[in-house]
Amino acid sequence: MSTAEEKEQAFTRLITVMDELREQCPWDQKQTLESLRHLTLEETYELSDAILSGNMSEISKELGDVLLHIVFYARIGSETQDFDIALVMNQLCEKLIRRHPHIYGDVKVKDEKEVKENWEKIKLSEGNRSVLSGVPVSLPAMIKATRIQEKARGVGFDWDEEAQVWDKVQEELQEFKVEAEKGDVKATEEEFGDLLFSLINYARFKNINPEDALEKTNRKFIKRFQYLEESAIKAGRKLDEMTLEEMDVYWNQAKTLS
């Protein structure tokens, strides 16, 4: 792997290329913080896809794309003298050092749980009005629920036992069932949300990332459904003309292949 000197040279080269593009390329010259925002989101999702696929080469490429956006934002910030890449990195280093007193200070921790608890306490001491203030409003709901629960746990607001969380899931499931049977759409939606929140909480106790788990199921379903479509075409059939029982034959075949 690269030496420290080679890493420094590579980063300096990236900054130089970014400066040249900003000064000479018509497209790069037109970009603003706002115009890059949706592209950054797209690149982040592409990185997520690469990680889920386990393709290390693609992960490396997508990390490069994300890094490009970081230095691009910093270059734009330097033009208005609001911030530059040095300030961005130094602020990050200072935050990491401040929030890891067990590494850079004399604080003792026994496990990951205490590290997270210290992290949230330090954030509050830095002026954050709420433990939850750092959760982005625009996060997808499932990821947001996970982050909310993790942050609440960081200050001790959490169940003690896994069994308690499972009991809560069962309780929410029953409440959802009651409202669904009544036919009250608004109440059913609310209870469904409570049920999902409790399931996400239980997943956390099982060290399962619910977003990753659901996405893997999505991909599995797509793969099996596409097998069903292809098999139907080979048999000269159309899905909308087949019975569910007939489609299940191909579906079960697909299950044996994945």
N, C-alpha and C positions, 0 to 999 in steps of 0.2 A: 504493500500500500504506500501511499504518498508520504513523504517526510513533511515536517512542519514547514520547512522552507518552500517545498513544492506547493503546499496548500496556500501559503501566503502569495506565491507568484500567481497561482491560478485565480485567486480572488482579485488580486490587483489587475490581472488581465481582463476579468469580467467587468470590473468598474471602468476600465479604459474603453472597452468595446461599447459599454452602455453610454458613456460620454460621447463617443464618436457617433453612435446611432442617433442620439438626441440632437446632436448638432448638425448632422448631415442628411438623415433620412426623413423625407416628408411625412411619412406615416407616424414615425416615432415623435416627431416634433409636434404633431397635433394632439397627442394624448394628454389627458389630464387625470387627476386622481379619480374623478368620477367616471371617466370613460374606461378606465382600466378595471373598475370594480367588478363588473359582470364577467370580464375575462378571467379575473383572478378566481372567482367562484368556479368557473368552468375548469380551470387548471387544477383546482383543489379536488374536484370530483374525479378528474382524470387520474390524479395521484391515488385517490381512494380506490378506484377501479383496479389500478395496477397492483396495489397492495393486496386486495382481495384475490386477485388472480395468482399472486405469488410469483409474478414474473420480475425477477430482480433487475434485469436489463431495463424494462419499462419503468420500474420504480425509479431507477437512477435518472432516466430521461425526464420523467415528470417532476422529480425533485429539482432538476435544472430549470424547468419552466417556472416553477413556483419561486425559486431563488431569483430568477430574472425579474419577476414582478416586484419582489422586495427591493432590489436595487433600483428598479425603475421608479417606484414611489419615492425612494430616498433621493434620487436625482432630481425629481420634480420639486421635492421639499427644499432642496438646496438652492434652487433657482429663486425661491422667495425668501431664502435665508431663515426658514422656519425650523428645518432640521436637515441633517445629512446622514449618510450611512454610518459615519463614525459615532455620531450622537446616538443613533438607533442601537448600535452594538454596545456602546458603553452603558447606556441606560439598561439594556438587557443584562449585561454582566453585573451591574450594581444590584439589580433586582434579584438575580439568582443568588448572589453572595448574601444579600440581606435575608432572603427567605430560606437559606440553608445554614442556619447557625450551628447545626450539628456537624457541618463540614468546615465552616469558616469561623466558628466561635467555640464556646465551651459547653454548649447545650448537648445533653445526652438523650438519645432516642433508642428505643429497643426494637422498633419495627416500622414498616411502611405506614401503618395507621397513625402513629405519633408524628411522623413526618408531615402527613396531610393535615393533621390537627394544628400543628405549629404553623403551617403555611397559611391556613385560613385566619388564625389569630393574628399573624403578622400583617396580613392584608387589612384587617380591621384597624390595627394600630397605625396603618399608613393613611388612614382617613376614609376608607370605604365605609359608607353608612350602613351597608347591609352585606352579609355574607353572600347573598344572592345577586348583588349588584354587578358582579362580573360575568353573569350569564347573558350572552347576547340575545336581544329581543327577537332577532330574525332567525335564530337557530331553528332547524326542523324540530317539530314537537317532541319526537322520541329522543333525540339527542339532548334537547333542552331538559326533558324530564330526568334523564340520567345525570346530567351535570347538576341540576338542582339537588337531587338526592345525595350526590357525592359531596357537594358543598355543605349541605345540612349535616351530613355525617361528620364532616371535618370539625364541627364545634360540638359534637356529642349528641345531636338530635337524630337519634336512630334507634331501631329496635335492638334488643340485646341478643335475641335468639332467632335463628332461621325459621324455627317452627312458628314463631309469632307472625312473621311476614307471610308465611303460607296460610295461616289462619285468616289473615287480612285479605288475601287473594280470594279465599273461599267465601268470606263475608261479602266482598264486593261482587263476586260472581252471582251470589244469591240475590243481592239487591238489584243487580242488572236484570236478572231473570224476572223478578217481580214486576219491575217497571215495563219490561218488554211485553209481558203478558197483559198488562193493563192497556198498552197501546199509546201511552203518553210519550210522544216523540221527544220532546224537550227533556223530560226526566230520564228517558232511556239513553239519550245521548250523554247526559251528565254522568250517569252510572257507568256507561261504557268507558268514558274517560277515566273515571276512578278505577275501573277494573284494569285498564291498560297501565295506569300509573303504578298500581300495586304489583302487576306482573313485572314491570320494569324494575321495581324495587327488589322483587324476589330474584330476578336475573342477576342483579348486582351482588346479592349474597352468594350466588352460585358462580360468581366470577365470569358471567356471560355478558358480552356486549350485545344488547338487544338490537341495535342498528345493524351490526354485522350479521347477527343470527337471522334477522328478517331478510336481509339482502341475499344471504346464501340460499334461503328458502325461495326467494323470488327467482334466482338464477336456476335453481333446481326445477321449479315449476315451468319456467320458460323452456328449458332443455327437454323436459318430458312432453310438454305440449307440442313443441315443434316436431318431436318424434311422432306424436299422434297425427299431426297434420301430414307429415311426409308419408307415413304408413297408409293413411287414407287415400292419398293421391296414387300411390303405387297399386292400391287395390281398386282404383277407379271409382272411389267413393268421394262424396262431399260431406263434410262434418255436419252441416245443417240438415242433412237428410239421414243421418245415422241416429240410432237410439243411444241413450246413455250407456246401456249395457254393451253395445257394440264398441263404443269408444273406450269403455273400460278395459276391453281386451288389449288394445294397443297401449293404454296407459299403464297397465300392469306389466306389459313387456318392457316399457320404458323404465319402470322402477327397477327392474333387474339389471339394467345397463348402467345405472348411476347410483 
